[in-house]
Amino acid sequence: MTAHFCYLRVVPLVVCLCAQAVVGATVELSASAAAVGEGGSLTFTCTVTPSTYVSKVTFSYEDGSASDEDTTSPYQVSHEFSTGMTDLTVTATVTYSNDDPDGGDDVDIDVVGLMLLGGTSPIRGWNTYYIARSKPTGLSVSQYDWSYVASGVTNTRTDTSGSSISIWSGKMVVSGALTVGATISGVYCSEQLVVGVQDRSGWDLPISCATDNESGWGDVPEAGAEFGQNRDESSDSKGALFVPQATDGDFSDAVTLSEVTSGPCEDWWYVGGSSLECDRETVINKYIKAGGPPPDGADDNFYDYNNENCIVDDMADFVQAAKNHEYRGTPAAEKSEEGHQGRIENGIDNTGIAGDPKVSVEQLVAQSDASLQGLVNDVVETLEDDLYNYALTENWSWFGPNWGSFGSLGAGTHARWFVGSETWSDCDSGPGNF
């Protein structure tokens, strides 16, 4: 029996799967809006049909900002724009994974905004211009809306002139926030400036003092008689430290009140000018001076009697001490705390004591002249009271070199005149240092 063998020949089958190009794919780029304000964002969507072999979509921008990419359908990005520009081209470039050439599309948008120009630190009372215009320039703006908020008060202005720019100008007297808004290419835009009004220079209070000014002043040197005074030269009032005053505490004669009639600070009142001053004099009792008149019934005057009997050969220093006490101490020095005038000068210069009323009223504003005058009166009168308590009361005098306990010109008590009995007292009237 013969065996038969059957051979089966297996021939391998090779199947070739070849990628096919996506012929006729369409690319379409769209934006969420035709315009956007500076600092705002738009969403861009790139639709690829069919999208089978899309590897990525790159979004690039004509303004030079960094490009964006998306690898997942729908191919969409959000992009922020910071620079004003019309017809800004955004391009979507499609990259395929099958080596097909890139595809793409583009869209134009407008990036718009406002520019606000003007001084942020104007001097009070200066006329200041604020200018608003579109970004980029030349775009149509049908209406500008302005506002200025200062100390809780809002002033507004609407400009419908149709001009490409808008101007709001006037004297600036109070700090605040200036805002302008407008609709440009269908987008509402706004811009703000913080305005800090600066104080005017040259408002320091003039201070003067005429020393030993009225030779005929003074009462008989009996007990309680004053040997000297520091007082207002015009009114002879010790307490009228700041003048002129219409009446006590009314400083309307010392200020000029002005109203702002246009611009962001319209209807505000401010202190347009001030004539405030401190115009003092010292007066020394004529009876205590060398050569002064004797009291009625006396053989000697005060100076000679005390020079012979009490403060022997030292009355010149006694009289000088009285002058120093009213003026600037020993030696006479500006702002010295050793004399009334020096203390006045020091108190005006030092806000921790009183302060300069003319500088203080320079910055006052109000919504009416009456309100502003009330503020002026309150501020100046308060500073005047503070200065009086510091500079003109006598409770400090025992600590100064004139009528005090140290650094004095001399020492010794003196005699006073008894009116009626027409005699001199014992040498027991203080102070003991002068």
VEXVEX-69438 format. One record per residue (C-alpha): residue in one letter; x, y, z. Coordinates in nm, 2 decimals. Each point is the difference from the previous one (the first is absolute). Example, Ala and Ser with C-alpha at 12.3 -4.5 7.8 and 13.67 -1.06 7.14 Angstrom:
# residues 2
+------+--------+--------+--------+
! gupa !      u !      v !      w !
+------+--------+--------+--------+
!    A !   1.23 !  -0.45 !   0.78 !
!    S !   0.14 !   0.34 !  -0.07 !
+------+--------+--------+--------+
END
This chain:
# residues 434
+------+--------+--------+--------+
! gupa !      u !      v !      w !
+------+--------+--------+--------+
!    M !   0.00 !   0.00 !   0.00 !
!    T !   0.14 !   0.31 !  -0.10 !
!    A !  -0.02 !   0.31 !   0.24 !
!    H !  -0.09 !   0.33 !  -0.16 !
!    F !   0.10 !   0.33 !   0.16 !
!    C !  -0.18 !   0.32 !  -0.07 !
!    Y !   0.19 !   0.32 !   0.03 !
!    L !  -0.19 !   0.32 !   0.08 !
!    R !   0.19 !   0.31 !  -0.09 !
!    V !  -0.10 !   0.31 !   0.20 !
!    V !   0.06 !   0.33 !  -0.16 !
!    P !   0.00 !   0.30 !   0.24 !
!    L !  -0.26 !   0.27 !  -0.07 !
!    V !   0.13 !   0.36 !   0.05 !
!    V !  -0.26 !   0.27 !   0.04 !
!    C !   0.12 !   0.36 !  -0.05 !
!    L !  -0.20 !   0.27 !   0.18 !
!    C !   0.10 !   0.34 !  -0.14 !
!    A !  -0.11 !   0.33 !   0.15 !
!    Q !  -0.20 !   0.21 !  -0.24 !
!    A !   0.01 !   0.38 !  -0.01 !
!    V !  -0.30 !   0.19 !   0.11 !
!    V !  -0.08 !   0.16 !  -0.33 !
!    G !  -0.20 !   0.32 !   0.01 !
!    A !   0.00 !   0.07 !   0.37 !
!    T !  -0.14 !   0.34 !   0.09 !
!    V !   0.13 !   0.23 !   0.27 !
!    E !  -0.21 !   0.28 !   0.15 !
!    L !   0.10 !   0.24 !   0.27 !
!    S !  -0.26 !   0.20 !   0.20 !
!    A !   0.02 !   0.25 !   0.29 !
!    S !  -0.24 !   0.04 !   0.29 !
!    A !  -0.04 !   0.37 !  -0.08 !
!    A !   0.12 !   0.24 !  -0.27 !
!    A !   0.16 !   0.24 !   0.26 !
!    V !   0.14 !  -0.01 !   0.35 !
!    G !   0.12 !   0.25 !   0.25 !
!    E !   0.36 !   0.03 !   0.10 !
!    G !   0.07 !  -0.25 !   0.27 !
!    G !  -0.30 !  -0.21 !  -0.10 !
!    S !   0.00 !  -0.35 !  -0.16 !
!    L !  -0.17 !  -0.16 !  -0.30 !
!    T !  -0.05 !  -0.37 !  -0.08 !
!    F !   0.11 !  -0.13 !  -0.33 !
!    T !  -0.13 !  -0.32 !  -0.15 !
!    C !   0.16 !  -0.19 !  -0.29 !
!    T !  -0.23 !  -0.25 !  -0.17 !
!    V !   0.17 !  -0.26 !  -0.22 !
!    T !  -0.22 !  -0.23 !  -0.22 !
!    P !   0.09 !  -0.28 !   0.01 !
!    S !   0.24 !   0.01 !   0.29 !
!    T !   0.12 !  -0.36 !  -0.01 !
!    Y !   0.37 !   0.07 !  -0.03 !
!    V !   0.03 !   0.34 !   0.17 !
!    S !   0.31 !   0.00 !   0.23 !
!    K !  -0.04 !   0.35 !   0.13 !
!    V !  -0.13 !   0.35 !  -0.07 !
!    T !   0.22 !   0.30 !   0.06 !
!    F !  -0.15 !   0.34 !   0.06 !
!    S !   0.22 !   0.30 !  -0.07 !
!    Y !  -0.06 !   0.37 !   0.04 !
!    E !   0.10 !   0.30 !  -0.21 !
!    D !   0.08 !   0.21 !   0.31 !
!    G !   0.30 !  -0.23 !   0.07 !
!    S !  -0.14 !  -0.15 !   0.32 !
!    A !   0.09 !  -0.37 !   0.08 !
!    S !  -0.18 !  -0.26 !  -0.21 !
!    D !  -0.24 !  -0.26 !   0.14 !
!    E !  -0.05 !  -0.37 !  -0.09 !
!    D !  -0.28 !  -0.26 !   0.03 !
!    T !   0.02 !  -0.37 !  -0.09 !
!    T !  -0.35 !  -0.10 !   0.08 !
!    S !  -0.32 !   0.06 !  -0.19 !
!    P !  -0.17 !   0.24 !   0.02 !
!    Y !   0.32 !   0.20 !  -0.05 !
!    Q !  -0.07 !   0.30 !   0.21 !
!    V !   0.20 !   0.26 !   0.20 !
!    S !  -0.06 !   0.31 !   0.21 !
!    H !   0.25 !   0.28 !  -0.05 !
!    E !   0.04 !   0.34 !   0.18 !
!    F !   0.09 !   0.31 !  -0.20 !
!    S !   0.18 !   0.29 !   0.15 !
!    T !   0.09 !   0.23 !  -0.29 !
!    G !  -0.26 !   0.21 !  -0.19 !
!    M !  -0.01 !  -0.09 !  -0.37 !
!    T !  -0.26 !  -0.01 !  -0.28 !
!    D !  -0.02 !  -0.29 !  -0.24 !
!    L !   0.23 !  -0.21 !   0.21 !
!    T !   0.04 !  -0.33 !  -0.19 !
!    V !  -0.02 !  -0.33 !   0.19 !
!    T !   0.12 !  -0.30 !  -0.19 !
!    A !  -0.07 !  -0.37 !   0.06 !
!    T !   0.25 !  -0.24 !  -0.15 !
!    V !  -0.10 !  -0.37 !  -0.01 !
!    T !   0.28 !  -0.26 !   0.01 !
!    Y !  -0.09 !  -0.36 !  -0.11 !
!    S !   0.15 !  -0.32 !   0.11 !
!    N !   0.00 !  -0.16 !  -0.34 !
!    D !   0.25 !   0.24 !  -0.16 !
!    D !  -0.27 !   0.19 !  -0.18 !
!    P !   0.09 !   0.37 !  -0.05 !
!    D !  -0.12 !   0.24 !   0.27 !
!    G !  -0.34 !   0.15 !  -0.03 !
!    G !  -0.13 !   0.32 !   0.15 !
!    D !  -0.23 !   0.29 !   0.02 !
!    D !   0.00 !   0.35 !   0.16 !
!    V !  -0.24 !   0.26 !   0.14 !
!    D !   0.03 !   0.37 !   0.07 !
!    I !  -0.10 !   0.16 !   0.33 !
!    D !   0.02 !   0.35 !   0.16 !
!    V !   0.18 !   0.05 !   0.34 !
!    V !  -0.12 !   0.33 !   0.14 !
!    G !   0.04 !   0.22 !   0.30 !
!    L !   0.02 !   0.35 !   0.15 !
!    M !   0.29 !   0.22 !   0.07 !
!    L !  -0.03 !   0.25 !   0.29 !
!    L !   0.26 !   0.27 !   0.02 !
!    G !   0.04 !   0.27 !   0.26 !
!    G !   0.18 !   0.10 !   0.32 !
!    T !  -0.03 !  -0.23 !   0.30 !
!    S !   0.16 !   0.25 !   0.24 !
!    P !  -0.13 !   0.34 !  -0.09 !
!    I !   0.05 !   0.30 !   0.23 !
!    R !  -0.31 !   0.11 !   0.18 !
!    G !  -0.18 !   0.27 !  -0.20 !
!    W !   0.19 !  -0.07 !  -0.32 !
!    N !  -0.20 !  -0.05 !  -0.32 !
!    T !   0.06 !  -0.35 !  -0.12 !
!    Y !  -0.10 !  -0.17 !  -0.32 !
!    Y !  -0.10 !  -0.37 !  -0.03 !
!    I !  -0.02 !  -0.15 !  -0.35 !
!    A !  -0.17 !  -0.33 !  -0.10 !
!    R !   0.04 !  -0.16 !  -0.34 !
!    S !  -0.04 !  -0.34 !  -0.16 !
!    K !   0.27 !  -0.26 !  -0.03 !
!    P !   0.10 !  -0.04 !  -0.27 !
!    T !  -0.05 !   0.36 !  -0.10 !
!    G !  -0.26 !   0.12 !  -0.24 !
!    L !  -0.29 !  -0.24 !   0.08 !
!    S !  -0.35 !   0.13 !   0.01 !
!    V !  -0.13 !   0.08 !   0.35 !
!    S !  -0.35 !   0.14 !   0.02 !
!    Q !   0.00 !   0.06 !   0.38 !
!    Y !   0.25 !   0.04 !   0.28 !
!    D !  -0.13 !  -0.03 !   0.36 !
!    W !   0.22 !   0.17 !   0.27 !
!    S !  -0.02 !  -0.02 !   0.38 !
!    Y !   0.21 !   0.14 !   0.28 !
!    V !  -0.05 !  -0.14 !   0.35 !
!    A !   0.16 !   0.21 !   0.28 !
!    S !  -0.08 !  -0.01 !   0.38 !
!    G !  -0.33 !  -0.19 !  -0.07 !
!    V !  -0.12 !   0.25 !  -0.26 !
!    T !  -0.03 !  -0.10 !  -0.37 !
!    N !   0.01 !   0.24 !  -0.29 !
!    T !  -0.09 !  -0.12 !  -0.35 !
!    R !   0.01 !   0.11 !  -0.35 !
!    T !  -0.13 !  -0.14 !  -0.33 !
!    D !   0.17 !   0.09 !  -0.33 !
!    T !  -0.20 !  -0.07 !  -0.31 !
!    S !   0.19 !   0.22 !  -0.23 !
!    G !   0.11 !  -0.29 !  -0.22 !
!    S !   0.36 !   0.12 !   0.01 !
!    S !   0.27 !  -0.26 !   0.00 !
!    I !   0.13 !   0.14 !   0.33 !
!    S !  -0.17 !   0.14 !   0.30 !
!    I !   0.13 !   0.27 !   0.25 !
!    W !  -0.10 !   0.07 !   0.35 !
!    S !   0.18 !   0.29 !   0.16 !
!    G !  -0.02 !   0.23 !   0.30 !
!    K !   0.17 !   0.09 !   0.33 !
!    M !   0.08 !  -0.30 !   0.21 !
!    V !  -0.04 !   0.06 !   0.37 !
!    V !  -0.08 !  -0.34 !   0.16 !
!    S !   0.15 !  -0.34 !  -0.05 !
!    G !  -0.21 !  -0.28 !  -0.16 !
!    A !  -0.04 !  -0.26 !  -0.27 !
!    L !  -0.06 !   0.11 !  -0.36 !
!    T !  -0.17 !  -0.25 !  -0.23 !
!    V !  -0.10 !   0.01 !  -0.37 !
!    G !  -0.20 !  -0.26 !  -0.19 !
!    A !  -0.11 !  -0.04 !  -0.36 !
!    T !  -0.13 !  -0.27 !  -0.24 !
!    I !   0.25 !  -0.07 !  -0.28 !
!    S !  -0.07 !  -0.25 !  -0.28 !
!    G !  -0.28 !  -0.13 !   0.22 !
!    V !   0.22 !  -0.05 !   0.30 !
!    Y !  -0.04 !   0.21 !   0.32 !
!    C !   0.35 !   0.12 !   0.12 !
!    S !   0.10 !   0.20 !   0.30 !
!    E !   0.31 !   0.16 !   0.14 !
!    Q !   0.08 !   0.15 !   0.34 !
!    L !   0.25 !   0.25 !   0.15 !
!    V !   0.05 !   0.04 !   0.37 !
!    V !   0.05 !   0.38 !   0.06 !
!    G !   0.19 !   0.12 !   0.30 !
!    V !  -0.03 !   0.38 !   0.03 !
!    Q !   0.32 !   0.16 !   0.14 !
!    D !   0.01 !   0.29 !   0.25 !
!    R !   0.11 !   0.34 !  -0.13 !
!    S !   0.33 !   0.12 !   0.12 !
!    G !   0.06 !   0.34 !   0.16 !
!    W !  -0.28 !  -0.03 !   0.26 !
!    D !   0.21 !   0.03 !   0.31 !
!    L !  -0.14 !   0.24 !   0.26 !
!    P !   0.19 !   0.33 !   0.02 !
!    I !   0.11 !   0.06 !   0.36 !
!    S !   0.12 !   0.34 !   0.13 !
!    C !   0.05 !   0.16 !   0.33 !
!    A !   0.07 !   0.37 !   0.08 !
!    T !   0.19 !   0.00 !   0.33 !
!    D !  -0.05 !   0.25 !   0.28 !
!    N !  -0.25 !   0.16 !  -0.23 !
!    E !  -0.21 !   0.25 !   0.19 !
!    S !   0.20 !   0.22 !   0.23 !
!    G !  -0.31 !   0.14 !   0.18 !
!    W !  -0.14 !  -0.34 !   0.10 !
!    G !  -0.02 !  -0.12 !   0.36 !
!    D !  -0.18 !   0.04 !   0.33 !
!    V !   0.14 !   0.11 !   0.34 !
!    P !   0.21 !  -0.29 !   0.13 !
!    E !  -0.23 !  -0.10 !   0.28 !
!    A !  -0.07 !  -0.36 !   0.09 !
!    G !  -0.14 !  -0.19 !  -0.30 !
!    A !   0.12 !   0.26 !  -0.26 !
!    E !   0.16 !  -0.16 !  -0.31 !
!    F !   0.36 !   0.09 !  -0.09 !
!    G !  -0.04 !  -0.11 !  -0.36 !
!    Q !  -0.23 !  -0.15 !  -0.26 !
!    N !   0.03 !  -0.19 !  -0.33 !
!    R !  -0.31 !   0.09 !  -0.20 !
!    D !  -0.15 !   0.07 !  -0.34 !
!    E !   0.14 !   0.33 !  -0.13 !
!    S !  -0.32 !   0.12 !  -0.15 !
!    S !  -0.27 !  -0.10 !   0.25 !
!    D !   0.22 !  -0.02 !   0.32 !
!    S !  -0.16 !  -0.34 !   0.06 !
!    K !   0.23 !  -0.27 !   0.15 !
!    G !  -0.22 !  -0.27 !  -0.13 !
!    A !  -0.03 !   0.12 !  -0.36 !
!    L !   0.29 !  -0.20 !  -0.12 !
!    F !  -0.12 !  -0.03 !  -0.36 !
!    V !  -0.13 !   0.31 !  -0.18 !
!    P !  -0.19 !   0.16 !  -0.16 !
!    Q !  -0.32 !  -0.10 !   0.18 !
!    A !  -0.34 !   0.15 !  -0.08 !
!    T !  -0.11 !  -0.09 !   0.35 !
!    D !   0.14 !  -0.24 !   0.25 !
!    G !   0.03 !  -0.33 !  -0.18 !
!    D !  -0.12 !   0.13 !  -0.33 !
!    F !   0.28 !  -0.01 !  -0.26 !
!    S !  -0.21 !   0.09 !  -0.30 !
!    D !   0.22 !   0.32 !  -0.05 !
!    A !   0.31 !  -0.22 !  -0.02 !
!    V !  -0.10 !  -0.23 !  -0.29 !
!    T !  -0.13 !   0.03 !  -0.35 !
!    L !  -0.24 !  -0.29 !  -0.09 !
!    S !  -0.02 !  -0.10 !  -0.36 !
!    E !  -0.24 !  -0.24 !  -0.19 !
!    V !   0.11 !  -0.23 !  -0.28 !
!    T !  -0.24 !   0.06 !  -0.30 !
!    S !   0.11 !  -0.27 !  -0.24 !
!    G !   0.18 !  -0.33 !  -0.02 !
!    P !   0.01 !  -0.31 !   0.22 !
!    C !   0.00 !   0.22 !   0.32 !
!    E !  -0.30 !   0.22 !  -0.11 !
!    D !  -0.20 !   0.14 !   0.29 !
!    W !   0.27 !  -0.06 !   0.26 !
!    W !   0.11 !   0.30 !   0.20 !
!    Y !   0.36 !   0.05 !   0.11 !
!    V !   0.21 !   0.26 !   0.17 !
!    G !   0.12 !   0.21 !  -0.29 !
!    G !   0.22 !   0.23 !   0.21 !
!    S !   0.08 !   0.08 !   0.36 !
!    S !   0.14 !   0.30 !   0.19 !
!    L !   0.03 !  -0.17 !   0.33 !
!    E !   0.30 !   0.12 !   0.20 !
!    C !   0.13 !   0.01 !   0.36 !
!    D !   0.08 !   0.37 !   0.06 !
!    R !   0.11 !   0.04 !   0.36 !
!    E !   0.16 !   0.26 !   0.22 !
!    T !   0.16 !   0.01 !   0.34 !
!    V !  -0.08 !   0.28 !   0.24 !
!    I !   0.20 !   0.07 !   0.32 !
!    N !  -0.15 !   0.19 !   0.29 !
!    K !   0.12 !   0.36 !  -0.02 !
!    Y !   0.01 !   0.02 !   0.38 !
!    I !   0.28 !  -0.26 !   0.04 !
!    K !   0.24 !   0.15 !  -0.24 !
!    A !   0.30 !   0.22 !   0.08 !
!    G !  -0.14 !   0.36 !  -0.02 !
!    G !  -0.35 !  -0.13 !   0.03 !
!    P !  -0.27 !   0.22 !   0.18 !
!    P !  -0.03 !  -0.04 !   0.38 !
!    P !  -0.34 !  -0.11 !   0.13 !
!    D !  -0.21 !   0.29 !   0.13 !
!    G !   0.13 !   0.10 !   0.34 !
!    A !   0.33 !  -0.18 !  -0.03 !
!    D !   0.34 !   0.17 !   0.01 !
!    D !   0.17 !  -0.27 !  -0.20 !
!    N !  -0.11 !  -0.20 !  -0.30 !
!    F !  -0.01 !  -0.38 !   0.01 !
!    Y !   0.34 !  -0.04 !  -0.17 !
!    D !   0.19 !   0.23 !   0.23 !
!    Y !  -0.17 !  -0.11 !   0.33 !
!    N !   0.07 !  -0.37 !  -0.07 !
!    N !   0.35 !   0.07 !  -0.13 !
!    E !   0.08 !   0.16 !   0.33 !
!    N !  -0.19 !  -0.21 !   0.24 !
!    C !  -0.09 !  -0.35 !  -0.13 !
!    I !   0.18 !  -0.11 !  -0.32 !
!    V !   0.31 !   0.21 !   0.06 !
!    D !   0.17 !   0.12 !  -0.32 !
!    D !  -0.17 !  -0.28 !  -0.20 !
!    M !  -0.32 !   0.16 !  -0.11 !
!    A !   0.13 !   0.03 !  -0.36 !
!    D !   0.00 !  -0.38 !  -0.01 !
!    F !  -0.34 !  -0.01 !   0.16 !
!    V !  -0.15 !   0.21 !  -0.28 !
!    Q !   0.19 !  -0.20 !  -0.26 !
!    A !  -0.15 !  -0.32 !   0.14 !
!    A !  -0.35 !   0.14 !  -0.04 !
!    K !   0.08 !   0.07 !  -0.37 !
!    N !   0.15 !  -0.34 !  -0.05 !
!    H !  -0.29 !  -0.17 !   0.17 !
!    E !  -0.24 !   0.16 !  -0.25 !
!    Y !   0.23 !  -0.06 !  -0.30 !
!    R !   0.25 !  -0.28 !  -0.06 !
!    G !   0.17 !  -0.07 !   0.33 !
!    T !   0.37 !   0.03 !   0.07 !
!    P !   0.17 !   0.03 !  -0.24 !
!    A !  -0.27 !   0.10 !  -0.24 !
!    A !  -0.04 !  -0.30 !  -0.24 !
!    E !  -0.27 !  -0.08 !  -0.25 !
!    K !  -0.24 !  -0.28 !   0.11 !
!    S !   0.15 !   0.01 !   0.35 !
!    E !  -0.23 !  -0.14 !   0.27 !
!    E !   0.14 !   0.25 !   0.25 !
!    G !  -0.22 !   0.29 !  -0.11 !
!    H !  -0.36 !   0.05 !  -0.12 !
!    Q !   0.09 !   0.10 !  -0.35 !
!    G !   0.25 !  -0.29 !  -0.04 !
!    R !  -0.27 !  -0.24 !   0.12 !
!    I !  -0.25 !   0.15 !  -0.25 !
!    E !   0.25 !  -0.06 !  -0.28 !
!    N !   0.08 !  -0.35 !   0.12 !
!    G !  -0.37 !  -0.09 !   0.04 !
!    I !  -0.09 !   0.12 !  -0.35 !
!    D !   0.29 !  -0.20 !  -0.15 !
!    N !  -0.07 !  -0.32 !   0.19 !
!    T !  -0.32 !  -0.19 !  -0.09 !
!    G !   0.03 !  -0.20 !   0.32 !
!    I !  -0.06 !   0.32 !   0.19 !
!    A !  -0.23 !   0.21 !  -0.22 !
!    G !   0.11 !   0.04 !  -0.36 !
!    D !  -0.02 !   0.25 !  -0.28 !
!    P !  -0.37 !   0.11 !  -0.05 !
!    K !   0.07 !   0.14 !  -0.35 !
!    V !   0.15 !  -0.33 !  -0.11 !
!    S !  -0.29 !  -0.18 !   0.15 !
!    V !  -0.28 !   0.21 !  -0.17 !
!    E !   0.18 !  -0.03 !  -0.34 !
!    Q !  -0.14 !  -0.35 !  -0.05 !
!    L !  -0.35 !   0.05 !   0.13 !
!    V !  -0.29 !  -0.05 !  -0.25 !
!    A !  -0.38 !  -0.02 !   0.03 !
!    Q !  -0.31 !   0.00 !  -0.21 !
!    S !  -0.11 !   0.35 !   0.10 !
!    D !   0.17 !   0.32 !   0.11 !
!    A !  -0.18 !   0.00 !   0.33 !
!    S !   0.12 !  -0.35 !   0.08 !
!    L !   0.35 !   0.08 !  -0.10 !
!    Q !   0.01 !   0.32 !   0.21 !
!    G !  -0.12 !  -0.21 !   0.29 !
!    L !   0.29 !  -0.25 !  -0.05 !
!    V !   0.25 !   0.29 !  -0.02 !
!    N !  -0.13 !   0.15 !   0.32 !
!    D !   0.00 !  -0.33 !   0.19 !
!    V !   0.36 !  -0.09 !  -0.12 !
!    V !   0.15 !   0.34 !   0.07 !
!    E !  -0.17 !   0.04 !   0.34 !
!    T !   0.10 !  -0.34 !   0.12 !
!    L !   0.37 !   0.06 !  -0.09 !
!    E !  -0.03 !   0.34 !   0.16 !
!    D !  -0.12 !  -0.15 !   0.33 !
!    D !   0.27 !  -0.26 !  -0.01 !
!    L !   0.27 !   0.26 !  -0.06 !
!    Y !  -0.13 !   0.22 !   0.28 !
!    N !   0.01 !  -0.28 !   0.25 !
!    Y !   0.36 !  -0.07 !  -0.10 !
!    A !   0.14 !   0.34 !  -0.05 !
!    L !  -0.18 !   0.27 !   0.21 !
!    T !  -0.10 !  -0.16 !   0.32 !
!    E !   0.24 !   0.07 !   0.29 !
!    N !   0.01 !  -0.35 !   0.16 !
!    W !   0.32 !  -0.08 !  -0.19 !
!    S !   0.17 !   0.32 !   0.10 !
!    W !   0.17 !  -0.13 !   0.31 !
!    F !   0.20 !  -0.23 !  -0.21 !
!    G !   0.15 !   0.26 !  -0.23 !
!    P !   0.30 !   0.21 !   0.04 !
!    N !  -0.20 !   0.32 !   0.04 !
!    W !  -0.23 !   0.00 !   0.30 !
!    G !   0.11 !  -0.36 !   0.06 !
!    S !   0.23 !  -0.21 !   0.21 !
!    F !   0.31 !  -0.05 !  -0.21 !
!    G !   0.22 !   0.18 !  -0.25 !
!    S !  -0.15 !   0.33 !   0.11 !
!    L !   0.15 !   0.35 !  -0.03 !
!    G !  -0.01 !   0.06 !   0.37 !
!    A !  -0.18 !  -0.07 !   0.32 !
!    G !  -0.19 !   0.19 !   0.27 !
!    T !  -0.35 !   0.10 !   0.08 !
!    H !  -0.13 !   0.35 !  -0.05 !
!    A !  -0.24 !   0.26 !   0.15 !
!    R !  -0.34 !   0.10 !  -0.13 !
!    W !  -0.20 !   0.33 !   0.05 !
!    F !  -0.30 !   0.01 !   0.23 !
!    V !  -0.25 !   0.23 !  -0.15 !
!    G !  -0.20 !   0.19 !   0.27 !
!    S !   0.26 !  -0.03 !   0.27 !
!    E !   0.26 !   0.14 !  -0.25 !
!    T !   0.28 !  -0.22 !   0.13 !
!    W !   0.23 !  -0.26 !  -0.14 !
!    S !  -0.03 !  -0.36 !   0.12 !
!    D !   0.27 !  -0.21 !   0.15 !
!    C !   0.25 !  -0.16 !  -0.25 !
!    D !  -0.21 !  -0.32 !   0.00 !
!    S !  -0.17 !  -0.01 !  -0.34 !
!    G !   0.11 !  -0.28 !  -0.22 !
!    P !   0.12 !  -0.17 !  -0.20 !
!    G !   0.33 !  -0.04 !   0.17 !
!    N !   0.19 !  -0.05 !  -0.33 !
!    F !  -0.02 !   0.22 !  -0.31 !
+------+--------+--------+--------+
END
